[in-house]
Amino acid sequence: METISYPPSAGAFTNEAAAAISSIASILLNHGASLMLNVYPYFAYAADTDSISLDYALLRPGAPSAGDQNLVYDNIFDGMVDAFYASFGED
């Protein structure tokens, strides 16, 4: 299984990564600590320049939007963060 980040509602980690991140998140939650997420829109853009516009990846105003269910994303950063939440089954 590969990591899935699009559409954001289908966000999922690989099986190996899911086990590790679940353990880490559980420990952090039990200690009231935060989890920092490093989001790199460039890598998503570089991997699929035919489908992702540069303006969308650079969070520029007026970039084409992307829809997923009842949500609309004006930039790739927001979609990637929502994909992370979706991988945990969060709304």
Rosetta silent file (secondary structure, phi, psi, omega in degrees, C-alpha in Angstrom):
SEQUENCE: METISYPPSAGAFTNEAAAAISSIASILLNHGASLMLNVYPYFAYAADTDSISLDYALLRPGAPSAGDQNLVYDNIFDGMVDAFYASFGED
SCORE:     score description
SCORE:     0.000 S_00000001
   1 L     0.000  137.261  177.292    0.000    0.000    0.000 S_00000001
   2 L  -100.639  163.767  176.003    1.272    3.451   -0.804 S_00000001
   3 L   -69.171  136.359 -178.949    0.666    6.685    1.067 S_00000001
   4 E  -118.002  130.297  177.196   -2.473    8.409   -0.227 S_00000001
   5 L  -130.351   -0.796  177.598   -3.039   12.153    0.011 S_00000001
   6 L  -141.355  133.280   -6.579   -5.539   12.826   -2.778 S_00000001
   7 L   -66.978  156.564 -176.446   -8.356   13.244   -2.493 S_00000001
   8 H   -53.670  -35.237 -178.765   -7.791   14.418    1.083 S_00000001
   9 H   -65.920  -15.810  179.146  -10.747   12.417    2.424 S_00000001
  10 H  -100.189   12.712 -176.976   -8.949    9.223    1.315 S_00000001
  11 L   -51.127  132.460 -179.724   -5.739   10.097    3.189 S_00000001
  12 E  -157.092  146.144  174.569   -3.841    6.999    4.332 S_00000001
  13 L   -92.301  163.946  169.246   -0.347    5.978    5.381 S_00000001
  14 L   -63.408  160.590 -179.975    1.466    2.858    4.281 S_00000001
  15 H   -58.140  -41.259 -179.963    0.884   -0.027    6.686 S_00000001
  16 H   -64.996  -45.949 -179.070    4.389    0.363    8.106 S_00000001
  17 H   -68.346  -36.820 -179.606    4.063    4.097    8.601 S_00000001
  18 H   -61.378  -40.555  179.534    0.535    3.793   10.038 S_00000001
  19 H   -64.558  -44.307 -178.603    1.753    1.509   12.813 S_00000001
  20 H   -67.563  -48.273 -176.569    4.596    3.851   13.738 S_00000001
  21 H   -67.454  -33.184  177.340    2.610    7.096   13.587 S_00000001
  22 H   -64.256  -42.604  178.090   -0.254    5.549   15.554 S_00000001
  23 H   -64.992  -44.032 -179.893    2.125    4.581   18.368 S_00000001
  24 H   -64.181  -46.159 -179.249    3.766    7.995   18.366 S_00000001
  25 H   -62.740  -37.838  178.952    0.432    9.830   18.327 S_00000001
  26 H   -63.206  -44.862  178.669   -0.862    7.697   21.198 S_00000001
  27 H   -63.030  -45.402  179.954    2.165    8.505   23.367 S_00000001
  28 H   -62.810  -42.397  179.066    1.897   12.212   22.593 S_00000001
  29 H   -62.070  -42.930 -179.651   -1.835   12.222   23.329 S_00000001
  30 H   -65.180  -24.407  179.713   -1.326   10.471   26.679 S_00000001
  31 L  -103.138    5.378  179.696    1.198   13.128   27.677 S_00000001
  32 L    67.138   24.232 -178.616   -0.780   16.100   26.370 S_00000001
  33 L   -93.485  164.055  179.683    1.958   16.864   23.867 S_00000001
  34 L   -94.453  158.249  174.020    1.610   18.213   20.336 S_00000001
  35 L  -115.926  122.572  179.220    2.434   16.523   17.068 S_00000001
  36 L   -91.869  135.014  179.716    4.153   18.688   14.489 S_00000001
  37 L  -113.015  120.372  174.413    3.363   18.011   10.860 S_00000001
  38 L   -92.744  114.413 -179.367    5.854   19.039    8.184 S_00000001
  39 L  -106.309  125.210 -178.235    3.925   19.613    4.986 S_00000001
  40 L  -118.170   86.631  179.940    5.960   19.901    1.796 S_00000001
  41 H   -58.265  -28.936 -177.900    3.736   21.012   -1.086 S_00000001
  42 H   -58.240  -43.344 -176.130    6.741   21.092   -3.415 S_00000001
  43 H   -65.379  -38.564  176.623    7.156   17.311   -3.398 S_00000001
  44 H   -65.097  -43.096  178.515    3.497   16.741   -4.284 S_00000001
  45 H   -62.933  -48.488 -177.433    3.771   19.331   -7.052 S_00000001
  46 H   -61.843  -30.806 -179.201    7.060   17.928   -8.377 S_00000001
  47 H   -77.241  -18.727 -175.230    5.586   14.429   -8.481 S_00000001
  48 L  -150.081   61.093 -178.023    2.576   15.491  -10.573 S_00000001
  49 L   -66.274  -18.112  178.212    3.168   18.761  -12.448 S_00000001
  50 L   -74.474  -30.836 -176.229    0.586   17.777  -15.066 S_00000001
  51 L  -103.313  -20.268 -176.003   -2.275   17.705  -12.532 S_00000001
  52 L  -113.609  122.962  179.708   -1.148   20.262   -9.939 S_00000001
  53 L   -77.694  150.695  178.816   -0.733   23.896  -10.934 S_00000001
  54 H   -62.177  -39.643  178.895    2.236   25.831   -9.629 S_00000001
  55 H   -61.713  -39.106  177.691   -0.092   28.546   -8.280 S_00000001
  56 H   -65.269  -40.794 -179.820   -2.033   25.917   -6.303 S_00000001
  57 H   -72.200  -29.695 -179.140    1.220   24.503   -4.866 S_00000001
  58 L   -92.317    6.742  176.825    2.546   27.987   -3.999 S_00000001
  59 L    61.454   32.085 -179.188   -0.697   28.972   -2.221 S_00000001
  60 L   -78.213  139.894  176.069   -1.226   31.900   -4.568 S_00000001
  61 L   -60.843  142.882  178.861   -4.581   33.691   -4.514 S_00000001
  62 L    84.511    1.779  177.539   -6.720   32.896   -7.523 S_00000001
  63 L   -66.297  152.857  176.690   -5.202   29.443   -8.040 S_00000001
  64 L   -59.587  140.875 -179.859   -7.588   26.794   -9.344 S_00000001
  65 L   -88.982  161.130  174.897   -9.463   25.108   -6.511 S_00000001
  66 E  -125.083  136.579 -179.469   -9.795   21.398   -5.877 S_00000001
  67 E  -107.564  149.225  176.387  -12.937   19.809   -4.492 S_00000001
  68 E  -150.037  112.259 -175.815  -13.384   16.782   -2.276 S_00000001
  69 L    56.347 -121.393 -178.043  -16.848   15.826   -1.098 S_00000001
  70 L   -99.095   12.172 -179.108  -18.337   19.057    0.320 S_00000001
  71 E  -108.195  149.285  176.265  -14.961   20.798    0.797 S_00000001
  72 E  -124.705  130.685 -179.358  -13.064   23.069   -1.572 S_00000001
  73 E  -107.558  124.298  178.894   -9.310   23.543   -1.263 S_00000001
  74 L   -87.802   -9.303  178.106   -7.747   26.777   -2.476 S_00000001
  75 L  -155.725  159.536 -175.510   -4.222   25.427   -2.038 S_00000001
  76 H   -69.232  -29.668 -179.196   -2.408   22.119   -1.765 S_00000001
  77 H   -58.537  -48.933 -179.608   -1.227   22.794    1.803 S_00000001
  78 H   -61.605  -40.349  178.357   -4.786   22.686    3.191 S_00000001
  79 H   -64.604  -38.511 -179.894   -5.533   19.501    1.272 S_00000001
  80 H   -68.483  -38.999  177.722   -2.392   17.806    2.581 S_00000001
  81 H   -65.247  -43.080  177.697   -3.212   18.713    6.193 S_00000001
  82 H   -64.373  -34.985  176.846   -6.754   17.349    5.782 S_00000001
  83 H   -62.929  -37.157  177.227   -5.341   14.150    4.257 S_00000001
  84 H   -62.715  -48.811  177.919   -3.251   13.721    7.414 S_00000001
  85 H   -60.305  -41.869 -179.017   -6.355   14.095    9.596 S_00000001
  86 H   -63.383  -30.112 -179.960   -8.307   11.711    7.368 S_00000001
  87 H   -65.140  -19.832  176.001   -5.610    9.067    7.799 S_00000001
  88 L   -98.666    0.647 -178.280   -6.636    8.934   11.476 S_00000001
  89 L    78.604   21.291  179.946  -10.332    8.898   10.641 S_00000001
  90 L   -86.725  153.714  175.630  -10.766   12.487   11.893 S_00000001
  91 L   -94.541    0.000    0.000  -13.334   14.889   10.484 S_00000001
